[in-house]
């Protein structure tokens, strides 16, 4: 698989689900493109909850953290929430090192996240 950043954005319950399709998320242009797609989805669908599913991701650049914080700010303006699911331990460590583990909620998998936040 190449470094092209791909996402699938769906709705499950009252939550939006952003599933990264790439193993490696490092392409700056790709991350910017994904950011635009997610913001368009938010504008069109007004989700109160957004789940970022990292199940396929093995590596990401620090720009992804910026993307997550940017989207979080956008949703928080309307009392929304961003959570993360299926992140591997090495990537979760990045959140702990940067103290972002206190900013985001984490779920072991997408299904648990949907059950927990996608139905309230």
Chimera marker file (.cmm) of the C-alpha trace (Angstrom):
<marker_set name="trace">
<marker id="1" x="0.000" y="0.000" z="0.000" r="1" g="1" b="0" radius="0.5"/>
<marker id="2" x="1.300" y="3.467" z="-0.831" r="1" g="1" b="0" radius="0.5"/>
<marker id="3" x="1.373" y="6.494" z="1.462" r="1" g="1" b="0" radius="0.5"/>
<marker id="4" x="-1.852" y="7.937" z="0.064" r="1" g="1" b="0" radius="0.5"/>
<marker id="5" x="-4.083" y="8.895" z="2.969" r="1" g="1" b="0" radius="0.5"/>
<marker id="6" x="-7.528" y="7.400" z="2.642" r="1" g="1" b="0" radius="0.5"/>
<marker id="7" x="-10.547" y="7.577" z="4.901" r="1" g="1" b="0" radius="0.5"/>
<marker id="8" x="-14.033" y="6.209" z="4.932" r="1" g="1" b="0" radius="0.5"/>
<marker id="9" x="-16.554" y="8.444" z="6.691" r="1" g="1" b="0" radius="0.5"/>
<marker id="10" x="-19.853" y="6.911" z="7.763" r="1" g="1" b="0" radius="0.5"/>
<marker id="11" x="-22.620" y="7.488" z="10.289" r="1" g="1" b="0" radius="0.5"/>
<marker id="12" x="-23.392" y="4.933" z="12.992" r="1" g="1" b="0" radius="0.5"/>
<marker id="13" x="-26.190" y="5.878" z="15.363" r="1" g="1" b="0" radius="0.5"/>
<marker id="14" x="-25.702" y="9.550" z="16.155" r="1" g="1" b="0" radius="0.5"/>
<marker id="15" x="-21.926" y="9.368" z="15.659" r="1" g="1" b="0" radius="0.5"/>
<marker id="16" x="-19.750" y="9.962" z="12.650" r="1" g="1" b="0" radius="0.5"/>
<marker id="17" x="-17.040" y="7.354" z="12.113" r="1" g="1" b="0" radius="0.5"/>
<marker id="18" x="-13.793" y="8.244" z="10.360" r="1" g="1" b="0" radius="0.5"/>
<marker id="19" x="-11.950" y="5.040" z="9.469" r="1" g="1" b="0" radius="0.5"/>
<marker id="20" x="-8.401" y="5.489" z="8.241" r="1" g="1" b="0" radius="0.5"/>
<marker id="21" x="-7.695" y="3.130" z="5.332" r="1" g="1" b="0" radius="0.5"/>
<marker id="22" x="-3.909" y="3.607" z="5.248" r="1" g="1" b="0" radius="0.5"/>
<marker id="23" x="-1.220" y="1.837" z="7.253" r="1" g="1" b="0" radius="0.5"/>
<marker id="24" x="0.969" y="4.939" z="7.217" r="1" g="1" b="0" radius="0.5"/>
<marker id="25" x="-0.406" y="8.476" z="7.452" r="1" g="1" b="0" radius="0.5"/>
<marker id="26" x="2.480" y="10.802" z="6.641" r="1" g="1" b="0" radius="0.5"/>
<marker id="27" x="1.610" y="12.645" z="3.435" r="1" g="1" b="0" radius="0.5"/>
<marker id="28" x="1.006" y="16.328" z="4.273" r="1" g="1" b="0" radius="0.5"/>
<marker id="29" x="-1.214" y="16.915" z="1.235" r="1" g="1" b="0" radius="0.5"/>
<marker id="30" x="-3.174" y="13.760" z="1.997" r="1" g="1" b="0" radius="0.5"/>
<marker id="31" x="-3.718" y="14.805" z="5.603" r="1" g="1" b="0" radius="0.5"/>
<marker id="32" x="-4.907" y="18.239" z="4.434" r="1" g="1" b="0" radius="0.5"/>
<marker id="33" x="-7.289" y="16.575" z="1.978" r="1" g="1" b="0" radius="0.5"/>
<marker id="34" x="-8.663" y="14.278" z="4.693" r="1" g="1" b="0" radius="0.5"/>
<marker id="35" x="-9.137" y="17.286" z="6.956" r="1" g="1" b="0" radius="0.5"/>
<marker id="36" x="-11.266" y="18.978" z="4.279" r="1" g="1" b="0" radius="0.5"/>
<marker id="37" x="-13.342" y="15.809" z="3.807" r="1" g="1" b="0" radius="0.5"/>
<marker id="38" x="-13.976" y="15.511" z="7.543" r="1" g="1" b="0" radius="0.5"/>
<marker id="39" x="-14.899" y="19.195" z="7.917" r="1" g="1" b="0" radius="0.5"/>
<marker id="40" x="-17.295" y="18.907" z="4.974" r="1" g="1" b="0" radius="0.5"/>
<marker id="41" x="-18.877" y="15.838" z="6.606" r="1" g="1" b="0" radius="0.5"/>
<marker id="42" x="-19.259" y="17.764" z="9.881" r="1" g="1" b="0" radius="0.5"/>
<marker id="43" x="-20.814" y="20.766" z="8.126" r="1" g="1" b="0" radius="0.5"/>
<marker id="44" x="-23.268" y="18.589" z="6.199" r="1" g="1" b="0" radius="0.5"/>
<marker id="45" x="-24.181" y="16.083" z="8.936" r="1" g="1" b="0" radius="0.5"/>
<marker id="46" x="-23.683" y="18.002" z="12.212" r="1" g="1" b="0" radius="0.5"/>
<marker id="47" x="-22.559" y="14.962" z="14.258" r="1" g="1" b="0" radius="0.5"/>
<marker id="48" x="-22.225" y="15.517" z="17.995" r="1" g="1" b="0" radius="0.5"/>
<marker id="49" x="-19.772" y="12.637" z="18.279" r="1" g="1" b="0" radius="0.5"/>
<marker id="50" x="-16.945" y="11.653" z="15.955" r="1" g="1" b="0" radius="0.5"/>
<marker id="51" x="-15.012" y="8.399" z="16.249" r="1" g="1" b="0" radius="0.5"/>
<marker id="52" x="-11.576" y="8.140" z="14.643" r="1" g="1" b="0" radius="0.5"/>
<marker id="53" x="-10.846" y="4.470" z="13.963" r="1" g="1" b="0" radius="0.5"/>
<marker id="54" x="-7.102" y="3.740" z="13.754" r="1" g="1" b="0" radius="0.5"/>
<marker id="55" x="-7.465" y="-0.043" z="13.336" r="1" g="1" b="0" radius="0.5"/>
<marker id="56" x="-5.395" y="-0.229" z="10.131" r="1" g="1" b="0" radius="0.5"/>
<marker id="57" x="-2.836" y="2.445" z="11.062" r="1" g="1" b="0" radius="0.5"/>
<marker id="58" x="0.698" y="1.438" z="12.036" r="1" g="1" b="0" radius="0.5"/>
<marker id="59" x="2.370" y="4.870" z="11.787" r="1" g="1" b="0" radius="0.5"/>
<marker id="60" x="1.326" y="8.514" z="11.555" r="1" g="1" b="0" radius="0.5"/>
<marker id="61" x="3.058" y="11.880" z="11.478" r="1" g="1" b="0" radius="0.5"/>
<marker id="62" x="2.529" y="14.556" z="14.104" r="1" g="1" b="0" radius="0.5"/>
<marker id="63" x="0.246" y="16.352" z="11.627" r="1" g="1" b="0" radius="0.5"/>
<marker id="64" x="-2.399" y="13.767" z="12.476" r="1" g="1" b="0" radius="0.5"/>
<marker id="65" x="-2.383" y="15.017" z="16.076" r="1" g="1" b="0" radius="0.5"/>
<marker id="66" x="-2.978" y="18.516" z="14.740" r="1" g="1" b="0" radius="0.5"/>
<marker id="67" x="-5.841" y="17.215" z="12.598" r="1" g="1" b="0" radius="0.5"/>
<marker id="68" x="-7.453" y="15.543" z="15.611" r="1" g="1" b="0" radius="0.5"/>
<marker id="69" x="-7.123" y="18.676" z="17.755" r="1" g="1" b="0" radius="0.5"/>
<marker id="70" x="-8.505" y="20.856" z="14.960" r="1" g="1" b="0" radius="0.5"/>
<marker id="71" x="-11.534" y="18.612" z="14.466" r="1" g="1" b="0" radius="0.5"/>
<marker id="72" x="-12.021" y="18.406" z="18.242" r="1" g="1" b="0" radius="0.5"/>
<marker id="73" x="-12.115" y="22.220" z="18.449" r="1" g="1" b="0" radius="0.5"/>
<marker id="74" x="-14.651" y="22.357" z="15.616" r="1" g="1" b="0" radius="0.5"/>
<marker id="75" x="-16.962" y="19.853" z="17.352" r="1" g="1" b="0" radius="0.5"/>
<marker id="76" x="-16.511" y="21.315" z="20.837" r="1" g="1" b="0" radius="0.5"/>
<marker id="77" x="-17.910" y="24.608" z="19.582" r="1" g="1" b="0" radius="0.5"/>
<marker id="78" x="-21.251" y="22.731" z="19.427" r="1" g="1" b="0" radius="0.5"/>
<marker id="79" x="-20.655" y="20.627" z="22.573" r="1" g="1" b="0" radius="0.5"/>
<marker id="80" x="-19.452" y="17.719" z="20.441" r="1" g="1" b="0" radius="0.5"/>
<marker id="81" x="-16.840" y="15.106" z="21.220" r="1" g="1" b="0" radius="0.5"/>
<marker id="82" x="-14.016" y="13.309" z="19.413" r="1" g="1" b="0" radius="0.5"/>
<marker id="83" x="-12.939" y="9.827" z="20.512" r="1" g="1" b="0" radius="0.5"/>
<marker id="84" x="-10.381" y="7.358" z="19.234" r="1" g="1" b="0" radius="0.5"/>
<marker id="85" x="-10.755" y="3.632" z="18.685" r="1" g="1" b="0" radius="0.5"/>
<marker id="86" x="-8.579" y="0.657" z="17.771" r="1" g="1" b="0" radius="0.5"/>
<marker id="87" x="-5.253" y="2.414" z="18.239" r="1" g="1" b="0" radius="0.5"/>
<marker id="88" x="-2.229" y="0.171" z="18.637" r="1" g="1" b="0" radius="0.5"/>
<marker id="89" x="-0.103" y="0.494" z="21.795" r="1" g="1" b="0" radius="0.5"/>
<marker id="90" x="2.851" y="2.134" z="20.031" r="1" g="1" b="0" radius="0.5"/>
<marker id="91" x="0.642" y="4.896" z="18.646" r="1" g="1" b="0" radius="0.5"/>
<marker id="92" x="-1.219" y="5.264" z="21.933" r="1" g="1" b="0" radius="0.5"/>
<marker id="93" x="2.154" y="5.967" z="23.509" r="1" g="1" b="0" radius="0.5"/>
<marker id="94" x="2.412" y="9.136" z="21.380" r="1" g="1" b="0" radius="0.5"/>
<marker id="95" x="-0.808" y="10.368" z="22.990" r="1" g="1" b="0" radius="0.5"/>
<marker id="96" x="0.549" y="9.627" z="26.463" r="1" g="1" b="0" radius="0.5"/>
<marker id="97" x="3.878" y="11.373" z="25.784" r="1" g="1" b="0" radius="0.5"/>
<marker id="98" x="2.086" y="14.499" z="24.539" r="1" g="1" b="0" radius="0.5"/>
<marker id="99" x="-0.545" y="14.317" z="27.332" r="1" g="1" b="0" radius="0.5"/>
<marker id="100" x="-3.247" y="14.057" z="24.686" r="1" g="1" b="0" radius="0.5"/>
<marker id="101" x="-4.432" y="10.878" z="26.390" r="1" g="1" b="0" radius="0.5"/>
<marker id="102" x="-6.114" y="13.286" z="28.827" r="1" g="1" b="0" radius="0.5"/>
<marker id="103" x="-7.810" y="15.166" z="25.971" r="1" g="1" b="0" radius="0.5"/>
<marker id="104" x="-9.302" y="12.232" z="24.050" r="1" g="1" b="0" radius="0.5"/>
<marker id="105" x="-11.219" y="9.150" z="25.168" r="1" g="1" b="0" radius="0.5"/>
<marker id="106" x="-9.982" y="5.821" z="23.828" r="1" g="1" b="0" radius="0.5"/>
<marker id="107" x="-11.907" y="2.651" z="23.044" r="1" g="1" b="0" radius="0.5"/>
<marker id="108" x="-10.489" y="-0.794" z="22.278" r="1" g="1" b="0" radius="0.5"/>
<marker id="109" x="-12.470" y="-1.035" z="19.037" r="1" g="1" b="0" radius="0.5"/>
<marker id="110" x="-14.919" y="0.851" z="16.859" r="1" g="1" b="0" radius="0.5"/>
<marker id="111" x="-17.875" y="-1.267" z="17.955" r="1" g="1" b="0" radius="0.5"/>
<marker id="112" x="-17.304" y="-0.447" z="21.639" r="1" g="1" b="0" radius="0.5"/>
<marker id="113" x="-16.981" y="3.247" z="20.831" r="1" g="1" b="0" radius="0.5"/>
<marker id="114" x="-20.228" y="3.178" z="18.837" r="1" g="1" b="0" radius="0.5"/>
<marker id="115" x="-22.069" y="1.373" z="21.640" r="1" g="1" b="0" radius="0.5"/>
<marker id="116" x="-20.737" y="3.778" z="24.247" r="1" g="1" b="0" radius="0.5"/>
<marker id="117" x="-21.081" y="7.160" z="22.551" r="1" g="1" b="0" radius="0.5"/>
<marker id="118" x="-23.055" y="6.526" z="19.376" r="1" g="1" b="0" radius="0.5"/>
<marker id="119" x="-26.381" y="5.817" z="21.017" r="1" g="1" b="0" radius="0.5"/>
<marker id="120" x="-26.768" y="8.525" z="23.654" r="1" g="1" b="0" radius="0.5"/>
<link id1="1" id2="2" r="1" g="1" b="0" radius="0.2"/>
<link id1="2" id2="3" r="1" g="1" b="0" radius="0.2"/>
<link id1="3" id2="4" r="1" g="1" b="0" radius="0.2"/>
<link id1="4" id2="5" r="1" g="1" b="0" radius="0.2"/>
<link id1="5" id2="6" r="1" g="1" b="0" radius="0.2"/>
<link id1="6" id2="7" r="1" g="1" b="0" radius="0.2"/>
<link id1="7" id2="8" r="1" g="1" b="0" radius="0.2"/>
<link id1="8" id2="9" r="1" g="1" b="0" radius="0.2"/>
<link id1="9" id2="10" r="1" g="1" b="0" radius="0.2"/>
<link id1="10" id2="11" r="1" g="1" b="0" radius="0.2"/>
<link id1="11" id2="12" r="1" g="1" b="0" radius="0.2"/>
<link id1="12" id2="13" r="1" g="1" b="0" radius="0.2"/>
<link id1="13" id2="14" r="1" g="1" b="0" radius="0.2"/>
<link id1="14" id2="15" r="1" g="1" b="0" radius="0.2"/>
<link id1="15" id2="16" r="1" g="1" b="0" radius="0.2"/>
<link id1="16" id2="17" r="1" g="1" b="0" radius="0.2"/>
<link id1="17" id2="18" r="1" g="1" b="0" radius="0.2"/>
<link id1="18" id2="19" r="1" g="1" b="0" radius="0.2"/>
<link id1="19" id2="20" r="1" g="1" b="0" radius="0.2"/>
<link id1="20" id2="21" r="1" g="1" b="0" radius="0.2"/>
<link id1="21" id2="22" r="1" g="1" b="0" radius="0.2"/>
<link id1="22" id2="23" r="1" g="1" b="0" radius="0.2"/>
<link id1="23" id2="24" r="1" g="1" b="0" radius="0.2"/>
<link id1="24" id2="25" r="1" g="1" b="0" radius="0.2"/>
<link id1="25" id2="26" r="1" g="1" b="0" radius="0.2"/>
<link id1="26" id2="27" r="1" g="1" b="0" radius="0.2"/>
<link id1="27" id2="28" r="1" g="1" b="0" radius="0.2"/>
<link id1="28" id2="29" r="1" g="1" b="0" radius="0.2"/>
<link id1="29" id2="30" r="1" g="1" b="0" radius="0.2"/>
<link id1="30" id2="31" r="1" g="1" b="0" radius="0.2"/>
<link id1="31" id2="32" r="1" g="1" b="0" radius="0.2"/>
<link id1="32" id2="33" r="1" g="1" b="0" radius="0.2"/>
<link id1="33" id2="34" r="1" g="1" b="0" radius="0.2"/>
<link id1="34" id2="35" r="1" g="1" b="0" radius="0.2"/>
<link id1="35" id2="36" r="1" g="1" b="0" radius="0.2"/>
<link id1="36" id2="37" r="1" g="1" b="0" radius="0.2"/>
<link id1="37" id2="38" r="1" g="1" b="0" radius="0.2"/>
<link id1="38" id2="39" r="1" g="1" b="0" radius="0.2"/>
<link id1="39" id2="40" r="1" g="1" b="0" radius="0.2"/>
<link id1="40" id2="41" r="1" g="1" b="0" radius="0.2"/>
<link id1="41" id2="42" r="1" g="1" b="0" radius="0.2"/>
<link id1="42" id2="43" r="1" g="1" b="0" radius="0.2"/>
<link id1="43" id2="44" r="1" g="1" b="0" radius="0.2"/>
<link id1="44" id2="45" r="1" g="1" b="0" radius="0.2"/>
<link id1="45" id2="46" r="1" g="1" b="0" radius="0.2"/>
<link id1="46" id2="47" r="1" g="1" b="0" radius="0.2"/>
<link id1="47" id2="48" r="1" g="1" b="0" radius="0.2"/>
<link id1="48" id2="49" r="1" g="1" b="0" radius="0.2"/>
<link id1="49" id2="50" r="1" g="1" b="0" radius="0.2"/>
<link id1="50" id2="51" r="1" g="1" b="0" radius="0.2"/>
<link id1="51" id2="52" r="1" g="1" b="0" radius="0.2"/>
<link id1="52" id2="53" r="1" g="1" b="0" radius="0.2"/>
<link id1="53" id2="54" r="1" g="1" b="0" radius="0.2"/>
<link id1="54" id2="55" r="1" g="1" b="0" radius="0.2"/>
<link id1="55" id2="56" r="1" g="1" b="0" radius="0.2"/>
<link id1="56" id2="57" r="1" g="1" b="0" radius="0.2"/>
<link id1="57" id2="58" r="1" g="1" b="0" radius="0.2"/>
<link id1="58" id2="59" r="1" g="1" b="0" radius="0.2"/>
<link id1="59" id2="60" r="1" g="1" b="0" radius="0.2"/>
<link id1="60" id2="61" r="1" g="1" b="0" radius="0.2"/>
<link id1="61" id2="62" r="1" g="1" b="0" radius="0.2"/>
<link id1="62" id2="63" r="1" g="1" b="0" radius="0.2"/>
<link id1="63" id2="64" r="1" g="1" b="0" radius="0.2"/>
<link id1="64" id2="65" r="1" g="1" b="0" radius="0.2"/>
<link id1="65" id2="66" r="1" g="1" b="0" radius="0.2"/>
<link id1="66" id2="67" r="1" g="1" b="0" radius="0.2"/>
<link id1="67" id2="68" r="1" g="1" b="0" radius="0.2"/>
<link id1="68" id2="69" r="1" g="1" b="0" radius="0.2"/>
<link id1="69" id2="70" r="1" g="1" b="0" radius="0.2"/>
<link id1="70" id2="71" r="1" g="1" b="0" radius="0.2"/>
<link id1="71" id2="72" r="1" g="1" b="0" radius="0.2"/>
<link id1="72" id2="73" r="1" g="1" b="0" radius="0.2"/>
<link id1="73" id2="74" r="1" g="1" b="0" radius="0.2"/>
<link id1="74" id2="75" r="1" g="1" b="0" radius="0.2"/>
<link id1="75" id2="76" r="1" g="1" b="0" radius="0.2"/>
<link id1="76" id2="77" r="1" g="1" b="0" radius="0.2"/>
<link id1="77" id2="78" r="1" g="1" b="0" radius="0.2"/>
<link id1="78" id2="79" r="1" g="1" b="0" radius="0.2"/>
<link id1="79" id2="80" r="1" g="1" b="0" radius="0.2"/>
<link id1="80" id2="81" r="1" g="1" b="0" radius="0.2"/>
<link id1="81" id2="82" r="1" g="1" b="0" radius="0.2"/>
<link id1="82" id2="83" r="1" g="1" b="0" radius="0.2"/>
<link id1="83" id2="84" r="1" g="1" b="0" radius="0.2"/>
<link id1="84" id2="85" r="1" g="1" b="0" radius="0.2"/>
<link id1="85" id2="86" r="1" g="1" b="0" radius="0.2"/>
<link id1="86" id2="87" r="1" g="1" b="0" radius="0.2"/>
<link id1="87" id2="88" r="1" g="1" b="0" radius="0.2"/>
<link id1="88" id2="89" r="1" g="1" b="0" radius="0.2"/>
<link id1="89" id2="90" r="1" g="1" b="0" radius="0.2"/>
<link id1="90" id2="91" r="1" g="1" b="0" radius="0.2"/>
<link id1="91" id2="92" r="1" g="1" b="0" radius="0.2"/>
<link id1="92" id2="93" r="1" g="1" b="0" radius="0.2"/>
<link id1="93" id2="94" r="1" g="1" b="0" radius="0.2"/>
<link id1="94" id2="95" r="1" g="1" b="0" radius="0.2"/>
<link id1="95" id2="96" r="1" g="1" b="0" radius="0.2"/>
<link id1="96" id2="97" r="1" g="1" b="0" radius="0.2"/>
<link id1="97" id2="98" r="1" g="1" b="0" radius="0.2"/>
<link id1="98" id2="99" r="1" g="1" b="0" radius="0.2"/>
<link id1="99" id2="100" r="1" g="1" b="0" radius="0.2"/>
<link id1="100" id2="101" r="1" g="1" b="0" radius="0.2"/>
<link id1="101" id2="102" r="1" g="1" b="0" radius="0.2"/>
<link id1="102" id2="103" r="1" g="1" b="0" radius="0.2"/>
<link id1="103" id2="104" r="1" g="1" b="0" radius="0.2"/>
<link id1="104" id2="105" r="1" g="1" b="0" radius="0.2"/>
<link id1="105" id2="106" r="1" g="1" b="0" radius="0.2"/>
<link id1="106" id2="107" r="1" g="1" b="0" radius="0.2"/>
<link id1="107" id2="108" r="1" g="1" b="0" radius="0.2"/>
<link id1="108" id2="109" r="1" g="1" b="0" radius="0.2"/>
<link id1="109" id2="110" r="1" g="1" b="0" radius="0.2"/>
<link id1="110" id2="111" r="1" g="1" b="0" radius="0.2"/>
<link id1="111" id2="112" r="1" g="1" b="0" radius="0.2"/>
<link id1="112" id2="113" r="1" g="1" b="0" radius="0.2"/>
<link id1="113" id2="114" r="1" g="1" b="0" radius="0.2"/>
<link id1="114" id2="115" r="1" g="1" b="0" radius="0.2"/>
<link id1="115" id2="116" r="1" g="1" b="0" radius="0.2"/>
<link id1="116" id2="117" r="1" g="1" b="0" radius="0.2"/>
<link id1="117" id2="118" r="1" g="1" b="0" radius="0.2"/>
<link id1="118" id2="119" r="1" g="1" b="0" radius="0.2"/>
<link id1="119" id2="120" r="1" g="1" b="0" radius="0.2"/>
</marker_set>
